[in-house]
Amino acid sequence: MTVVSVSMPESLLNRLDEFADEHGYTGRSEVVREASRNLLGEFEDKRLEDRRLIGVITVLFNYETSAAEQRMMQLRHEHEGLVTSNVHNHVGDHYCMELFIVEGRLDEISTFVGKIRATKDTLSVDYSVIPVDDFDGALNRHGHDHDE
C-alpha cells in the first residue's frame, strides 16, 4: 500500500485518533481510507445520474476569523444557474450559516459542494438532494397541482 503524507491541524488529528479508538478501527489510516471512500462515493449514486435534482446545502463558518462569507457570495454568483435561493443567517455570537437551495444535475451540484468544502475556514458543510421527478410524483399522489 502506498504511504501518503497529509497535513491537518493537531485538533483534527486528535479527533481522528479518538474516533479510531472509540469505534474499533486499527488506526487513523483505516479511518482516513473509509472516509475517503465515502467522500468519493457520495456523488456516484447511479439512481441520481441523468436526473434533475433539487437540493439544500447548509454551510457554517466563523465570520470573525475568516473570509468564508465573501467566498460564499462569490460561489453563489459563479453558479447562479444552479442556485435558486440563498439565505444568510447569524448563529450565536460568532457564526454565520449559509443555506443554498439548488436545482440542477448531479455533476453541477457535486462541483458546487466541492468548491464550498474547499473553502478555507468552513466549519460544517451538509447537503441533501432529491430527484425532481420523485418530488413531482409525490405531489401528484397527494393531489397537489403543479405546473409542467
PEWOFEN-V263737 format. One record per pair of residues at least 12 apart in sequence whose ideal C-beta (glycine too) atoms are under 10 Angstrom apart, sorted by sequence separation. I is the first residue (numbers start at 0). J is the second residue. D is the distance in Angstrom with one decimal. If there is no record, write none. Layout:
i->I j->J d->D
i->I j->J d->D
This chain:
i->15 j->27 d->5.0
i->18 j->30 d->6.0
i->19 j->31 d->9.4
i->58 j->70 d->9.8
i->75 j->87 d->9.7
i->85 j->97 d->6.8
i->86 j->98 d->4.3
i->99 j->111 d->7.7
i->112 j->124 d->6.8
i->135 j->147 d->8.7
i->15 j->28 d->9.9
i->58 j->71 d->6.4
i->72 j->85 d->8.4
i->85 j->98 d->7.0
i->86 j->99 d->8.2
i->99 j->112 d->9.2
i->112 j->125 d->9.7
i->16 j->30 d->8.7
i->71 j->85 d->8.1
i->84 j->98 d->8.1
i->85 j->99 d->5.5
i->86 j->100 d->8.2
i->112 j->126 d->5.6
i->12 j->27 d->7.5
i->15 j->30 d->5.8
i->72 j->87 d->8.6
i->84 j->99 d->7.5
i->85 j->100 d->7.4
i->111 j->126 d->9.2
i->15 j->31 d->7.4
i->18 j->34 d->9.5
i->58 j->74 d->9.6
i->71 j->87 d->7.9
i->83 j->99 d->8.7
i->84 j->100 d->4.0
i->85 j->101 d->9.6
i->99 j->115 d->8.1
i->112 j->128 d->9.4
i->82 j->99 d->5.4
i->83 j->100 d->5.0
i->84 j->101 d->8.7
i->109 j->126 d->9.8
i->81 j->99 d->8.6
i->82 j->100 d->7.1
i->83 j->101 d->6.6
i->84 j->102 d->9.5
i->97 j->115 d->8.4
i->108 j->126 d->7.7
i->15 j->34 d->8.9
i->68 j->87 d->7.7
i->81 j->100 d->9.8
i->82 j->101 d->5.6
i->83 j->102 d->5.2
i->109 j->128 d->9.5
i->81 j->101 d->5.1
i->82 j->102 d->8.6
i->83 j->103 d->9.1
i->108 j->128 d->6.1
i->78 j->99 d->8.7
i->80 j->101 d->9.9
i->81 j->102 d->7.0
i->82 j->103 d->9.0
i->5 j->27 d->9.6
i->75 j->97 d->8.2
i->80 j->102 d->9.2
i->81 j->103 d->4.5
i->74 j->97 d->9.3
i->78 j->101 d->7.9
i->80 j->103 d->7.3
i->81 j->104 d->8.9
i->105 j->128 d->7.6
i->7 j->31 d->9.7
i->71 j->95 d->8.4
i->75 j->99 d->7.0
i->97 j->121 d->9.3
i->3 j->28 d->9.1
i->62 j->87 d->9.8
i->72 j->97 d->8.8
i->74 j->99 d->8.6
i->78 j->103 d->8.5
i->101 j->126 d->8.5
i->103 j->128 d->9.6
i->105 j->130 d->9.5
i->2 j->28 d->8.9
i->5 j->31 d->7.3
i->56 j->82 d->8.9
i->71 j->97 d->4.8
i->81 j->107 d->5.2
i->96 j->122 d->9.8
i->102 j->128 d->9.8
i->54 j->81 d->9.3
i->62 j->89 d->7.9
i->68 j->95 d->5.9
i->70 j->97 d->9.9
i->80 j->107 d->8.1
i->81 j->108 d->7.0
i->95 j->122 d->9.9
i->96 j->123 d->8.8
i->97 j->124 d->9.6
i->99 j->126 d->8.5
i->101 j->128 d->8.1
i->0 j->28 d->8.5
i->3 j->31 d->8.6
i->62 j->90 d->9.6
i->67 j->95 d->7.8
i->71 j->99 d->8.3
i->94 j->122 d->7.4
i->103 j->131 d->9.9
i->54 j->83 d->9.9
i->55 j->84 d->9.6
i->56 j->85 d->9.6
i->57 j->86 d->9.7
i->58 j->87 d->9.9
i->59 j->88 d->9.9
i->63 j->92 d->8.8
i->64 j->93 d->7.9
i->68 j->97 d->7.8
i->78 j->107 d->7.6
i->81 j->110 d->8.7
i->82 j->111 d->7.7
i->94 j->123 d->9.6
i->102 j->131 d->7.2
i->53 j->83 d->8.2
i->60 j->90 d->9.8
i->61 j->91 d->9.6
i->63 j->93 d->5.2
i->65 j->95 d->9.4
i->67 j->97 d->8.5
i->78 j->108 d->9.4
i->81 j->111 d->5.9
i->57 j->88 d->9.9
i->59 j->90 d->6.9
i->61 j->92 d->10.0
i->62 j->93 d->6.8
i->63 j->94 d->8.8
i->0 j->32 d->9.1
i->3 j->35 d->9.9
i->59 j->91 d->9.9
i->61 j->93 d->5.3
i->62 j->94 d->6.8
i->63 j->95 d->9.6
i->78 j->110 d->8.1
i->60 j->93 d->9.6
i->61 j->94 d->5.7
i->62 j->95 d->4.5
i->78 j->111 d->5.2
i->60 j->94 d->6.8
i->61 j->95 d->7.9
i->77 j->111 d->8.7
i->59 j->94 d->6.0
i->60 j->95 d->5.8
i->59 j->95 d->7.4
i->60 j->96 d->8.2
i->75 j->111 d->9.4
i->78 j->114 d->8.2
i->58 j->95 d->8.4
i->59 j->96 d->5.3
i->60 j->97 d->7.8
i->74 j->111 d->6.9
i->77 j->114 d->8.1
i->78 j->115 d->9.9
i->58 j->96 d->6.8
i->59 j->97 d->8.1
i->57 j->96 d->6.4
i->58 j->97 d->4.3
i->57 j->97 d->7.4
i->58 j->98 d->7.9
i->74 j->114 d->5.6
i->56 j->97 d->7.9
i->57 j->98 d->5.5
i->58 j->99 d->7.5
i->73 j->114 d->9.4
i->74 j->115 d->6.4
i->56 j->98 d->7.4
i->57 j->99 d->7.9
i->55 j->98 d->6.8
i->56 j->99 d->4.3
i->71 j->114 d->10.0
i->74 j->117 d->10.0
i->55 j->99 d->7.2
i->56 j->100 d->8.2
i->70 j->114 d->8.6
i->71 j->115 d->7.4
i->74 j->118 d->7.7
i->54 j->99 d->8.1
i->55 j->100 d->6.0
i->56 j->101 d->6.4
i->70 j->115 d->8.4
i->73 j->118 d->9.4
i->54 j->100 d->7.5
i->55 j->101 d->7.7
i->53 j->100 d->7.4
i->54 j->101 d->4.7
i->70 j->117 d->9.3
i->71 j->118 d->7.3
i->53 j->101 d->7.0
i->54 j->102 d->7.6
i->67 j->115 d->9.2
i->70 j->118 d->4.8
i->52 j->101 d->7.8
i->53 j->102 d->5.0
i->54 j->103 d->8.3
i->69 j->118 d->9.8
i->70 j->119 d->7.8
i->52 j->102 d->7.0
i->53 j->103 d->8.7
i->68 j->118 d->9.9
i->70 j->120 d->8.9
i->71 j->121 d->8.7
i->51 j->102 d->6.9
i->52 j->103 d->6.6
i->54 j->105 d->9.6
i->67 j->118 d->5.5
i->70 j->121 d->8.7
i->51 j->103 d->7.3
i->52 j->104 d->6.9
i->56 j->108 d->8.0
i->66 j->118 d->8.8
i->67 j->119 d->7.0
i->68 j->120 d->9.8
i->51 j->104 d->7.0
i->52 j->105 d->6.2
i->65 j->118 d->8.5
i->66 j->119 d->7.6
i->67 j->120 d->4.9
i->50 j->104 d->7.8
i->51 j->105 d->9.6
i->54 j->108 d->5.5
i->58 j->112 d->9.6
i->65 j->119 d->6.7
i->66 j->120 d->7.5
i->67 j->121 d->5.7
i->49 j->104 d->7.7
i->50 j->105 d->7.4
i->52 j->107 d->8.7
i->53 j->108 d->9.3
i->56 j->111 d->7.2
i->60 j->115 d->10.0
i->65 j->120 d->3.3
i->67 j->122 d->8.7
i->48 j->104 d->8.4
i->49 j->105 d->8.1
i->52 j->108 d->6.1
i->56 j->112 d->6.1
i->64 j->120 d->6.7
i->65 j->121 d->8.1
i->47 j->104 d->9.0
i->48 j->105 d->5.7
i->54 j->111 d->9.0
i->58 j->115 d->5.7
i->65 j->122 d->9.1
i->47 j->105 d->4.9
i->48 j->106 d->8.6
i->54 j->112 d->8.6
i->57 j->115 d->9.9
i->58 j->116 d->9.1
i->60 j->118 d->7.9
i->62 j->120 d->9.6
i->46 j->105 d->9.9
i->56 j->115 d->6.6
i->60 j->119 d->9.4
i->61 j->120 d->6.7
i->45 j->105 d->10.0
i->58 j->118 d->8.0
i->60 j->120 d->5.7
i->61 j->121 d->9.4
i->44 j->105 d->7.8
i->47 j->108 d->9.0
i->60 j->121 d->5.1
i->61 j->122 d->6.6
i->43 j->105 d->9.0
i->47 j->109 d->9.7
i->59 j->121 d->7.2
i->60 j->122 d->5.6
i->42 j->105 d->5.9
i->58 j->121 d->5.8
i->59 j->122 d->4.7
i->60 j->123 d->8.2
i->42 j->106 d->7.7
i->58 j->122 d->8.4
i->59 j->123 d->4.2
i->60 j->124 d->9.5
i->58 j->123 d->7.1
i->59 j->124 d->8.0
i->42 j->108 d->7.6
i->43 j->109 d->9.3
i->57 j->123 d->7.4
i->58 j->124 d->5.4
i->59 j->125 d->8.5
i->42 j->109 d->4.0
i->57 j->124 d->7.4
i->58 j->125 d->8.1
i->41 j->109 d->7.7
i->42 j->110 d->9.3
i->56 j->124 d->7.1
i->57 j->125 d->4.7
i->58 j->126 d->9.2
i->56 j->125 d->7.4
i->57 j->126 d->7.1
i->42 j->112 d->8.0
i->55 j->125 d->8.5
i->56 j->126 d->4.3
i->57 j->127 d->9.1
i->41 j->112 d->8.3
i->42 j->113 d->8.8
i->55 j->126 d->6.5
i->56 j->127 d->8.5
i->41 j->113 d->9.8
i->54 j->126 d->5.9
i->55 j->127 d->5.6
i->56 j->128 d->9.2
i->54 j->127 d->6.2
i->55 j->128 d->8.2
i->53 j->127 d->9.5
i->54 j->128 d->3.9
i->55 j->129 d->9.1
i->38 j->113 d->9.7
i->52 j->127 d->10.0
i->53 j->128 d->7.0
i->54 j->129 d->7.1
i->52 j->128 d->4.6
i->53 j->129 d->5.6
i->52 j->129 d->6.7
i->53 j->130 d->8.1
i->38 j->116 d->8.9
i->50 j->128 d->9.6
i->52 j->130 d->5.7
i->53 j->131 d->5.6
i->50 j->129 d->9.8
i->51 j->130 d->7.0
i->52 j->131 d->6.5
i->50 j->130 d->4.5
i->51 j->131 d->4.3
i->52 j->132 d->9.6
i->53 j->133 d->9.5
i->47 j->128 d->6.7
i->50 j->131 d->7.2
i->51 j->132 d->7.1
i->52 j->133 d->9.5
i->53 j->134 d->6.6
i->47 j->129 d->9.3
i->50 j->132 d->6.4
i->52 j->134 d->9.6
i->47 j->130 d->6.5
i->50 j->133 d->8.6
i->51 j->134 d->9.6
i->44 j->128 d->8.9
i->46 j->130 d->7.7
i->51 j->135 d->9.7
i->41 j->126 d->9.0
i->42 j->128 d->8.9
i->41 j->128 d->10.0
i->46 j->133 d->9.6
